Structure formats: structure tokens, C-alpha cells
Amino acid sequence: MSLTYSLGNALSGLAAVSRQTEVISSNISNALTEGYARREVALSASSIGGRGAGVTVDGVTRAVNAAITADRRAAQTHMSGALALSDGLARLEVAMGSAADAGSIAGRIGALEQALVAAAAEPSSDAGLQAAQQALQAVVSTLNASAAKVQQMRVDADADIATQIKALNTSLTQIAALNTQISRALTTGADAAGLMDQRAILIDQVASLVPLTEVPRDNGAVALMAPGGVMLVDNSAATFSFTHSHTITADMTLENGLLSGVLVDGRPLDASGGMGKLAGGTLGAAFALRDTVLTAAQSGLDEIAADLALKFQDSANDPSIAGGLGLFTDSGGLVDPSDATGLSARLRLNTLIDPAQGGSAQLLRDGLYGGGTAVGSAVQLNRWSSALGQSSALAAGVLNDIAAARVSSDREASYQSALFNSLYSAEAAQGVDTDREMQKLLLIETSYAANAKVLQAVDGMLQTLLEI
């Protein structure tokens, strides 16, 4: 081997050592950086005319296990959706109260039962009648307030959908731009690892919103595909759109077209569910809250309102009614059992027994339209009390269903979180291990010393030749 070849081999070795040292220092400094993938220097032996010509640095690669990353992202999607749904149910449970809370609708109906029993025990007492009238008003006010809270939560969920759609579009556009930059960098021989890290972070953000699959493309680019073949990113980013509703009432649903679903490039994803097969992440959870969970809660409130209103406008429970308005009205009118949607928000106390509107609480005892019983009789009060029947149990059942759904959702969120953490740890094990990096640095130091020694030996030989 000539001295020139020896010199070239040593110099290429020093260049490779220098690049490896640079990469190891980058790994160690970014050991705690979120989204950073461990770098490895790819080396290969080079030759010229069949003779060894040192080592060639082929490039720097990112150490990523694609299968584990894909599984972790899938778990991240399910976990994010489960946590968002669990949080929404927890807020709903707080807003509605539990069956044991005095301020919940179940508690108000229970208090009404007690007030009617107390009034019946002393029917001539105006204080007892007023307490019963106030208990009726409390039932109406609680139903109205609960319905308002449910609809406000639907508005909040709708606004959350709009915010997430904006974030989704922004991330997809940035991923498409990074695809172009990465391809350009790799084509020109530049290091694209940093750009790939940025892209991976953005893909993780998208994975929290919607389920996706990453598909490799030429020159380092990737395509993102959602279930059902919906392309999120390929050569360009898909554009998602959504129309936010600032006010939502009980009758507004996705099915009747009064609420918006998601459009992709101007086309609806799915008529039912709003998200179609893209459901699963936080975006799907927001749709589930707006269109399923909260509408079910509203239906429960409406069922309670209809149960009370129909019982208290039945002439069997007060002969003086005879087809007229009962104790409760639908915004001042007769309650129609076929039009119960949103009734809990429209329920009102009959003005005849509302002292604030010129009415009298004594009509609870005497019959709503008068002439029913004597001042000292508890007959009518007992009729009202008997009419309540299972109303308290119905209200408690609605609240217990919400609590049970929240518990089930918490359990699912815990499972999905445990699965995600397990896969995250497995992925992290593929990342930077500072002890291993330091061991590699010691080996590189040895390699550096050996190549430097070769340079010294060649230099000595050349000096000897020059002295001849």
C-alpha cells in the first residue's frame, strides 16, 4: 500500500470520526427533547480500482421503529378521544348533579313530594301551600337551568370542533410543506433529519385529532391516510371545513341538517356522525358529545318534564282542569306529548298559582280552577302527591345513567392511557441512551487515536524520504 493511499485512508477515517462525534453530541444534547429521534451515522468501505480507499460517510439516519410508532399513534388517537369524552361526561355530571344532591332535578322533585305531604297535613296553612308552590317553581327552574347548561355544552362542543378543524388544517399544510423540504434536502445530499423530527411532531398532533396511517413515499416524503381511504396528505394537504353554530337549541341536530358535519375538500365525510370513519380522536369525541351524549341528556330532561306536565294537567288528578292548562305549561300553552323535544327548557309554572304573577298558592288545595275542596280539606293536595308517583325515580334514573356513562368512560380512558404509556415506553427505548452514546464515544476516541497515529507514521516516512 502506497503512502498516498495510507494517508487517504487515515484522513477519511478522521472525517468519519468527526461526523460520528458530531452526531453523538447531538444525540446526548437532545436526549430529553420531545420528538427527537436518535441519529446514527451510516458508513461503508470505499475502494478505488479494487484497492481500499478508506471509509465513506453515506449519511445520517433516524433510528425509528415504524411498527412501534404506528401502534403508539393508534393508541394515542384512542386515548385522546377517550380522555376528551370522559372529561365531557364529568362536566355534564357536575352540571346536572347527582340523584342525592338537593339541587338536582331528582332532589327538587323529592323536595316537592315532601312539601305536598306537609301541606296536606295542614291544608289550612298558607305557609305550607306557599312552600309547595315554591317547590313547584324550583322544579321548573331546575329543569330550565339544566336544559340551558346542556345546550351551552353543545355550543362549546361545536366551538371545539371548529377549533380542532382549524388546527388540523394547519398541521396538514405544514406536513405537506415539510415533505417538499425533506425531498429537496435529500436530493441535494443535505441532512433532513431535523426536518423529519418536525414532521413527526406534527403527525403526532394530527394523530390526537383523528386516526391515521403513515405511508412512505419517494425521497423521504410521507402520505397520511385516514380510515376509509380518506387522504389527509399526499402530494398536497386535504382541506377540512366546518360551520360553527353560535346558538344551539334542542331541536337542532346533524341529522336534520341544522348542525354541521365535516367537509373534506368540499365533500361531506358522512351524513351520520359528522366524522364517518375518522372518529376516534378528540375530534370524534367532540362530535359524540354534541350529537350523542348531550342530546341523550336533553332527552332525559325532556322526559322528566313531560312526565310531570302530563300528570299535572290530567283532570283525573284535578277534576277542575277539564282539559285546560295544568300546573305546568309549555311556554304558557297546553303541553303536547308529541312535542316533547326541548320541553324542559320551555316548561313554565301556571300563572294561576304563581303569586308573583297575580296567582294564588291556595289553588293547589282548592283545585286549579276553583270549587274543588273546602279550606280544611287535603283531598286535592293528596291527589297531587299521588300523581307524582315514580317521577322522582325517573329523574334519579336519568342522573344515574349519566354517572354510569361517566364511570364507564373513565374506565375506558384508563385502559387506553395504560396502553399508550406502554407503547410510548417501548418507543422511547429506541431513543437516546446516554450511557450507550458515551460508550460509543469512547470507541470513536480510540478510532481517532489510531487514525492520528497512522498520520504521524506516514508523516515520519515522508520526512525520511525527503531527507534522502
KALIN-V129192 format. One record per helix or strand of 2 or more residues. SS is the DSSP state (alpha for helix, beta for strand). FROM is the first residue (numbers start at 1). LEN is the number of residues. Records with the same first field share a line. If there is no record, write none. Layout:
# KALIN-V129192
SS: FROM-LEN + FROM-LEN
This chain:
# KALIN-V129192
alpha: 3-27 + 66-31 + 105-17 + 126-62 + 193-17 + 218-3 + 227-3 + 276-3 + 282-30 + 337-3 + 343-4 + 351-3 + 355-3 + 363-4 + 379-10 + 391-38 + 434-34
beta: 39-10 + 51-12 + 213-4 + 222-5 + 230-4 + 240-2 + 263-2 + 267-2 + 328-3 + 347-3
